[in-house]
Amino acid sequence: MPTCPRCHQFVKAQAVICPTCQLTLKAHGHPGMTLHRSAGEEYLCDSCLYHEDDTCNFPQRPFAKECTLYYNQAEQAEKAKQYKPSPQSALRFWLRRNTGWIILAMLILVSLAIAVGR
């Protein structure tokens, strides 16, 4: 169960407003839009993936302390580190992606073998 960033009381995950301190928890009063807030004096843009690749269109960029578009780079990097495919699954994936090229190369090799054999 999440906590309120201001009063640190437990709130429901779909709560739009904190029942204790009346802090807005969700953006635009919609329970599905999370409103991210910076902790302290730093700006969210400093650690946001969208700011890093220059695709952010948030009006308060680069000085946003509250943002609905925020996507933490550190979490993304951590998720990428957690998943490492096995060599067998990586080979299967590569074969599936390159099946057309493999078939084309085999046709060329067979054609060359037939041409050289005559």
mmCIF file of the C-alpha atoms, coordinates in Angstrom:
data_MODEL
# 
_entry.id   MODEL 
# 
loop_
_atom_site.group_PDB 
_atom_site.id 
_atom_site.type_symbol 
_atom_site.label_atom_id 
_atom_site.label_alt_id 
_atom_site.label_comp_id 
_atom_site.label_asym_id 
_atom_site.label_entity_id 
_atom_site.label_seq_id 
_atom_site.pdbx_PDB_ins_code 
_atom_site.Cartn_x 
_atom_site.Cartn_y 
_atom_site.Cartn_z 
_atom_site.occupancy 
_atom_site.B_iso_or_equiv 
_atom_site.pdbx_formal_charge 
_atom_site.auth_seq_id 
_atom_site.auth_comp_id 
_atom_site.auth_asym_id 
_atom_site.auth_atom_id 
_atom_site.pdbx_PDB_model_num 
ATOM 1   C CA . MET A 1 1   ? 0.000  0.000   0.000   1.00 0.00 ? 1   MET A CA 1 
ATOM 2   C CA . PRO A 1 2   ? 1.548  3.353   -1.013  1.00 0.00 ? 2   PRO A CA 1 
ATOM 3   C CA . THR A 1 3   ? 2.126  6.233   1.358   1.00 0.00 ? 3   THR A CA 1 
ATOM 4   C CA . CYS A 1 4   ? 1.460  9.935   0.977   1.00 0.00 ? 4   CYS A CA 1 
ATOM 5   C CA . PRO A 1 5   ? 4.669  11.871  0.182   1.00 0.00 ? 5   PRO A CA 1 
ATOM 6   C CA . ARG A 1 6   ? 3.706  14.720  2.520   1.00 0.00 ? 6   ARG A CA 1 
ATOM 7   C CA . CYS A 1 7   ? 2.197  13.086  5.634   1.00 0.00 ? 7   CYS A CA 1 
ATOM 8   C CA . HIS A 1 8   ? 3.515  9.535   5.093   1.00 0.00 ? 8   HIS A CA 1 
ATOM 9   C CA . GLN A 1 9   ? 0.147  7.969   5.920   1.00 0.00 ? 9   GLN A CA 1 
ATOM 10  C CA . PHE A 1 10  ? -0.991 4.872   4.042   1.00 0.00 ? 10  PHE A CA 1 
ATOM 11  C CA . VAL A 1 11  ? -3.435 5.612   1.219   1.00 0.00 ? 11  VAL A CA 1 
ATOM 12  C CA . LYS A 1 12  ? -5.294 3.426   -1.249  1.00 0.00 ? 12  LYS A CA 1 
ATOM 13  C CA . ALA A 1 13  ? -3.488 2.833   -4.544  1.00 0.00 ? 13  ALA A CA 1 
ATOM 14  C CA . GLN A 1 14  ? -6.346 4.440   -6.515  1.00 0.00 ? 14  GLN A CA 1 
ATOM 15  C CA . ALA A 1 15  ? -6.804 7.416   -4.144  1.00 0.00 ? 15  ALA A CA 1 
ATOM 16  C CA . VAL A 1 16  ? -6.876 10.735  -5.983  1.00 0.00 ? 16  VAL A CA 1 
ATOM 17  C CA . ILE A 1 17  ? -6.403 12.870  -2.853  1.00 0.00 ? 17  ILE A CA 1 
ATOM 18  C CA . CYS A 1 18  ? -4.759 11.965  0.458   1.00 0.00 ? 18  CYS A CA 1 
ATOM 19  C CA . PRO A 1 19  ? -7.563 11.681  3.045   1.00 0.00 ? 19  PRO A CA 1 
ATOM 20  C CA . THR A 1 20  ? -5.305 13.057  5.798   1.00 0.00 ? 20  THR A CA 1 
ATOM 21  C CA . CYS A 1 21  ? -3.552 16.104  4.314   1.00 0.00 ? 21  CYS A CA 1 
ATOM 22  C CA . GLN A 1 22  ? -5.594 16.607  1.097   1.00 0.00 ? 22  GLN A CA 1 
ATOM 23  C CA . LEU A 1 23  ? -2.483 16.422  -1.145  1.00 0.00 ? 23  LEU A CA 1 
ATOM 24  C CA . THR A 1 24  ? -3.284 15.616  -4.774  1.00 0.00 ? 24  THR A CA 1 
ATOM 25  C CA . LEU A 1 25  ? -1.860 12.163  -5.516  1.00 0.00 ? 25  LEU A CA 1 
ATOM 26  C CA . LYS A 1 26  ? -3.136 11.561  -9.050  1.00 0.00 ? 26  LYS A CA 1 
ATOM 27  C CA . ALA A 1 27  ? -2.928 13.901  -12.006 1.00 0.00 ? 27  ALA A CA 1 
ATOM 28  C CA . HIS A 1 28  ? -6.022 15.732  -13.245 1.00 0.00 ? 28  HIS A CA 1 
ATOM 29  C CA . GLY A 1 29  ? -8.216 13.885  -10.732 1.00 0.00 ? 29  GLY A CA 1 
ATOM 30  C CA . HIS A 1 30  ? -7.881 10.639  -12.672 1.00 0.00 ? 30  HIS A CA 1 
ATOM 31  C CA . PRO A 1 31  ? -6.991 7.519   -10.629 1.00 0.00 ? 31  PRO A CA 1 
ATOM 32  C CA . GLY A 1 32  ? -4.977 6.047   -13.502 1.00 0.00 ? 32  GLY A CA 1 
ATOM 33  C CA . MET A 1 33  ? -2.593 8.996   -13.962 1.00 0.00 ? 33  MET A CA 1 
ATOM 34  C CA . THR A 1 34  ? 0.244  8.879   -11.484 1.00 0.00 ? 34  THR A CA 1 
ATOM 35  C CA . LEU A 1 35  ? 1.675  12.229  -10.450 1.00 0.00 ? 35  LEU A CA 1 
ATOM 36  C CA . HIS A 1 36  ? 5.399  11.887  -9.757  1.00 0.00 ? 36  HIS A CA 1 
ATOM 37  C CA . ARG A 1 37  ? 7.015  14.327  -7.320  1.00 0.00 ? 37  ARG A CA 1 
ATOM 38  C CA . SER A 1 38  ? 10.649 15.129  -6.678  1.00 0.00 ? 38  SER A CA 1 
ATOM 39  C CA . ALA A 1 39  ? 12.103 14.506  -3.261  1.00 0.00 ? 39  ALA A CA 1 
ATOM 40  C CA . GLY A 1 40  ? 13.715 17.641  -1.918  1.00 0.00 ? 40  GLY A CA 1 
ATOM 41  C CA . GLU A 1 41  ? 15.042 20.383  -4.152  1.00 0.00 ? 41  GLU A CA 1 
ATOM 42  C CA . GLU A 1 42  ? 16.158 18.351  -7.183  1.00 0.00 ? 42  GLU A CA 1 
ATOM 43  C CA . TYR A 1 43  ? 14.212 18.365  -10.424 1.00 0.00 ? 43  TYR A CA 1 
ATOM 44  C CA . LEU A 1 44  ? 12.630 15.251  -11.898 1.00 0.00 ? 44  LEU A CA 1 
ATOM 45  C CA . CYS A 1 45  ? 14.073 16.037  -15.321 1.00 0.00 ? 45  CYS A CA 1 
ATOM 46  C CA . ASP A 1 46  ? 17.613 15.306  -14.104 1.00 0.00 ? 46  ASP A CA 1 
ATOM 47  C CA . SER A 1 47  ? 16.825 11.581  -13.814 1.00 0.00 ? 47  SER A CA 1 
ATOM 48  C CA . CYS A 1 48  ? 14.095 11.227  -16.457 1.00 0.00 ? 48  CYS A CA 1 
ATOM 49  C CA . LEU A 1 49  ? 14.572 9.048   -19.528 1.00 0.00 ? 49  LEU A CA 1 
ATOM 50  C CA . TYR A 1 50  ? 12.453 11.357  -21.716 1.00 0.00 ? 50  TYR A CA 1 
ATOM 51  C CA . HIS A 1 51  ? 14.617 14.361  -20.818 1.00 0.00 ? 51  HIS A CA 1 
ATOM 52  C CA . GLU A 1 52  ? 17.773 12.387  -21.604 1.00 0.00 ? 52  GLU A CA 1 
ATOM 53  C CA . ASP A 1 53  ? 16.674 11.380  -25.124 1.00 0.00 ? 53  ASP A CA 1 
ATOM 54  C CA . ASP A 1 54  ? 15.045 14.806  -25.730 1.00 0.00 ? 54  ASP A CA 1 
ATOM 55  C CA . THR A 1 55  ? 11.512 13.489  -26.353 1.00 0.00 ? 55  THR A CA 1 
ATOM 56  C CA . CYS A 1 56  ? 9.902  15.218  -23.380 1.00 0.00 ? 56  CYS A CA 1 
ATOM 57  C CA . ASN A 1 57  ? 7.132  17.674  -24.223 1.00 0.00 ? 57  ASN A CA 1 
ATOM 58  C CA . PHE A 1 58  ? 6.183  18.630  -20.669 1.00 0.00 ? 58  PHE A CA 1 
ATOM 59  C CA . PRO A 1 59  ? 5.770  22.428  -20.372 1.00 0.00 ? 59  PRO A CA 1 
ATOM 60  C CA . GLN A 1 60  ? 7.735  22.731  -17.098 1.00 0.00 ? 60  GLN A CA 1 
ATOM 61  C CA . ARG A 1 61  ? 10.812 20.976  -18.512 1.00 0.00 ? 61  ARG A CA 1 
ATOM 62  C CA . PRO A 1 62  ? 13.667 21.079  -17.344 1.00 0.00 ? 62  PRO A CA 1 
ATOM 63  C CA . PHE A 1 63  ? 12.521 22.462  -13.983 1.00 0.00 ? 63  PHE A CA 1 
ATOM 64  C CA . ALA A 1 64  ? 9.608  20.111  -13.237 1.00 0.00 ? 64  ALA A CA 1 
ATOM 65  C CA . LYS A 1 65  ? 9.112  19.029  -9.656  1.00 0.00 ? 65  LYS A CA 1 
ATOM 66  C CA . GLU A 1 66  ? 5.798  17.341  -10.463 1.00 0.00 ? 66  GLU A CA 1 
ATOM 67  C CA . CYS A 1 67  ? 5.307  15.382  -13.665 1.00 0.00 ? 67  CYS A CA 1 
ATOM 68  C CA . THR A 1 68  ? 2.936  12.853  -15.205 1.00 0.00 ? 68  THR A CA 1 
ATOM 69  C CA . LEU A 1 69  ? 5.425  11.766  -17.886 1.00 0.00 ? 69  LEU A CA 1 
ATOM 70  C CA . TYR A 1 70  ? 8.343  10.911  -15.556 1.00 0.00 ? 70  TYR A CA 1 
ATOM 71  C CA . TYR A 1 71  ? 10.206 7.665   -16.310 1.00 0.00 ? 71  TYR A CA 1 
ATOM 72  C CA . ASN A 1 72  ? 13.166 6.968   -14.042 1.00 0.00 ? 72  ASN A CA 1 
ATOM 73  C CA . GLN A 1 73  ? 16.402 6.058   -15.871 1.00 0.00 ? 73  GLN A CA 1 
ATOM 74  C CA . ALA A 1 74  ? 17.789 4.156   -12.889 1.00 0.00 ? 74  ALA A CA 1 
ATOM 75  C CA . GLU A 1 75  ? 14.737 1.864   -12.760 1.00 0.00 ? 75  GLU A CA 1 
ATOM 76  C CA . GLN A 1 76  ? 15.037 1.233   -16.504 1.00 0.00 ? 76  GLN A CA 1 
ATOM 77  C CA . ALA A 1 77  ? 18.725 0.341   -16.153 1.00 0.00 ? 77  ALA A CA 1 
ATOM 78  C CA . GLU A 1 78  ? 17.955 -1.957  -13.226 1.00 0.00 ? 78  GLU A CA 1 
ATOM 79  C CA . LYS A 1 79  ? 15.251 -3.764  -15.194 1.00 0.00 ? 79  LYS A CA 1 
ATOM 80  C CA . ALA A 1 80  ? 17.626 -4.185  -18.129 1.00 0.00 ? 80  ALA A CA 1 
ATOM 81  C CA . LYS A 1 81  ? 20.261 -5.718  -15.842 1.00 0.00 ? 81  LYS A CA 1 
ATOM 82  C CA . GLN A 1 82  ? 17.773 -8.187  -14.358 1.00 0.00 ? 82  GLN A CA 1 
ATOM 83  C CA . TYR A 1 83  ? 16.886 -9.827  -17.685 1.00 0.00 ? 83  TYR A CA 1 
ATOM 84  C CA . LYS A 1 84  ? 19.617 -11.792 -19.402 1.00 0.00 ? 84  LYS A CA 1 
ATOM 85  C CA . PRO A 1 85  ? 18.452 -14.378 -21.923 1.00 0.00 ? 85  PRO A CA 1 
ATOM 86  C CA . SER A 1 86  ? 20.116 -17.771 -22.071 1.00 0.00 ? 86  SER A CA 1 
ATOM 87  C CA . PRO A 1 87  ? 22.377 -18.451 -25.074 1.00 0.00 ? 87  PRO A CA 1 
ATOM 88  C CA . GLN A 1 88  ? 19.874 -20.985 -26.456 1.00 0.00 ? 88  GLN A CA 1 
ATOM 89  C CA . SER A 1 89  ? 16.971 -18.535 -26.369 1.00 0.00 ? 89  SER A CA 1 
ATOM 90  C CA . ALA A 1 90  ? 19.159 -15.790 -27.837 1.00 0.00 ? 90  ALA A CA 1 
ATOM 91  C CA . LEU A 1 91  ? 20.139 -18.109 -30.710 1.00 0.00 ? 91  LEU A CA 1 
ATOM 92  C CA . ARG A 1 92  ? 16.509 -19.080 -31.305 1.00 0.00 ? 92  ARG A CA 1 
ATOM 93  C CA . PHE A 1 93  ? 15.506 -15.422 -31.351 1.00 0.00 ? 93  PHE A CA 1 
ATOM 94  C CA . TRP A 1 94  ? 18.322 -14.573 -33.800 1.00 0.00 ? 94  TRP A CA 1 
ATOM 95  C CA . LEU A 1 95  ? 17.342 -17.469 -36.082 1.00 0.00 ? 95  LEU A CA 1 
ATOM 96  C CA . ARG A 1 96  ? 13.700 -16.382 -36.028 1.00 0.00 ? 96  ARG A CA 1 
ATOM 97  C CA . ARG A 1 97  ? 14.634 -12.787 -36.885 1.00 0.00 ? 97  ARG A CA 1 
ATOM 98  C CA . ASN A 1 98  ? 16.972 -13.765 -39.708 1.00 0.00 ? 98  ASN A CA 1 
ATOM 99  C CA . THR A 1 99  ? 15.164 -16.730 -41.271 1.00 0.00 ? 99  THR A CA 1 
ATOM 100 C CA . GLY A 1 100 ? 14.702 -14.968 -44.609 1.00 0.00 ? 100 GLY A CA 1 
ATOM 101 C CA . TRP A 1 101 ? 18.392 -14.072 -44.898 1.00 0.00 ? 101 TRP A CA 1 
ATOM 102 C CA . ILE A 1 102 ? 19.424 -17.614 -43.953 1.00 0.00 ? 102 ILE A CA 1 
ATOM 103 C CA . ILE A 1 103 ? 17.169 -19.105 -46.639 1.00 0.00 ? 103 ILE A CA 1 
ATOM 104 C CA . LEU A 1 104 ? 18.494 -16.639 -49.214 1.00 0.00 ? 104 LEU A CA 1 
ATOM 105 C CA . ALA A 1 105 ? 22.121 -17.488 -48.316 1.00 0.00 ? 105 ALA A CA 1 
ATOM 106 C CA . MET A 1 106 ? 21.365 -21.213 -48.569 1.00 0.00 ? 106 MET A CA 1 
ATOM 107 C CA . LEU A 1 107 ? 19.774 -20.742 -52.019 1.00 0.00 ? 107 LEU A CA 1 
ATOM 108 C CA . ILE A 1 108 ? 22.835 -18.836 -53.203 1.00 0.00 ? 108 ILE A CA 1 
ATOM 109 C CA . LEU A 1 109 ? 25.177 -21.540 -51.852 1.00 0.00 ? 109 LEU A CA 1 
ATOM 110 C CA . VAL A 1 110 ? 23.145 -24.328 -53.533 1.00 0.00 ? 110 VAL A CA 1 
ATOM 111 C CA . SER A 1 111 ? 23.110 -22.364 -56.807 1.00 0.00 ? 111 SER A CA 1 
ATOM 112 C CA . LEU A 1 112 ? 26.887 -21.895 -56.619 1.00 0.00 ? 112 LEU A CA 1 
ATOM 113 C CA . ALA A 1 113 ? 27.412 -25.576 -55.845 1.00 0.00 ? 113 ALA A CA 1 
ATOM 114 C CA . ILE A 1 114 ? 25.292 -26.570 -58.847 1.00 0.00 ? 114 ILE A CA 1 
ATOM 115 C CA . ALA A 1 115 ? 27.093 -24.070 -61.118 1.00 0.00 ? 115 ALA A CA 1 
ATOM 116 C CA . VAL A 1 116 ? 30.570 -25.188 -60.027 1.00 0.00 ? 116 VAL A CA 1 
ATOM 117 C CA . GLY A 1 117 ? 29.657 -28.907 -60.310 1.00 0.00 ? 117 GLY A CA 1 
ATOM 118 C CA . ARG A 1 118 ? 28.770 -28.660 -63.998 1.00 0.00 ? 118 ARG A CA 1 
# 
